[in-house]
C-alpha cells in the first residue's frame, strides 16, 4: 500500500496550530484603533456627500467634486496631488510638467493654447515676439502711437519734402549767382524736383510753352523712335529719368519718363551724329523688318505648296493612278475645276477652303 503524497502547502495539523503564538494586547489594541479610524473616516465622507446633496435646489445638478474621487489618500500615487509649478509663477497647468526630448527642444517653440486663430494660418506679432520680420515697421502703415490726424499730417509733410514744395522749398539767396534760374525765361520759380532728378532748371509755365523740348517720353517711345538700347536708358548718369506708377496695372514696374530734349541731344549728337543719320538708320531698320516679314511669308507659302502637292499625289495613288500634275482629275483623266467653299479658320487662325467635289483643302493667306 503506497503512502499518500503530501500536498503544497502541507495541511495544518493540531500540533502546528497550537504552535502559533497568540496576539499580544498591544497588537489587538492597534488593530482596533485602525478599524475605528477607518470607520470614522468613512462616516465623515458619507456625511459630507449627503450634506452637499441636501443643499442643492430642485433640478440642480451635483458638482463634479461630489461624484469624483477628489479626496485620494496621500499614500496613493496620483499626478494630480503634486502638480509642477508653471513657468510664469501662476497656477499650474497639466502640460507644464511635460518637457520635450532633448533632440526636439528647438522645434517646440509656441504654446498653441495662447495663440490667436487668424483663420489663415498666419502668426501675429503677439504670437511670435522674437520674429524680426513681423516687428519690422512698415512705411505704409500707421504706427500704433500716432492718431489718424497725426498720420495724415506726417504723410503730407513727407510728400512735400519729396517734391520740395511748400515749407521745404529752397529759399532765394541774396547772392544772384547762387540762385537757380529758369533756362528759358530766367525766372526764380523753377521746378526743384526736375532740378534734383533730371538736372534741368525750368519753371512750370515754360514747360507748357515749349512742349517740343520739355515733354516726357516713355521708355518704349525712346527705344522705338530714337533707337536707344536698354543699357543706355538705364544709365542714370547718361539719361536721368523720373519714375511714376504704371497707369495700366499697379503691380507692374514703374514707368521711366525721360526729358525729350535730353534724349534728342544724346541721340543726335552722340550716338547717331545727326537727325538725318537717325532717319537713315530708322529707314534701314524698317526695310530689314519688311524683308524678314516677306521671307517668312515666302517660306510659309512654299510649305503650303509642298503639303498641297503631297495631298494630290496621295489622292492619285489611292485612286490607282501613277501620279499626275497638280489639279488633274485622276478618275476621269481630264482637268478638274475646284469649287471652293467658304474659308473656315483652323486652330492656328489660318483660313482653310475645302473643295466641294474632291474635298481638297487649301490654306488661304491674307496679304
Secondary structure, DSSP 8 states (H G I E B T S, - for coil): -------SS----HHHHHHS----HHHHHHHHHHHHHHHHHHHHHHHHHHHHHHHS-TT----HHHHS--S--TTS--GGGS----TTSSS--TTTT----GGGGGG----GGGS---SSS---TTT-TT-HHHHS--TTS--TTS-HHHHHHHHHHHHHHHHT-GGGS----SSGGGS---TTT--S-B-HHHHHHT----BHHHHHH-HHHH-EE-HHHHHHHH---HHHHH-TTTS-EEEE--SS-TTS--EEEEEHHHHHHIIIIIISSSHHHHHHHHHHHHHHHHHHHHHHHHHHHHHHHHHHHHHHHHHHHHTT-----TTB-TTTSSB----B---EE-TTS-EEEEBTTT--EEEE---
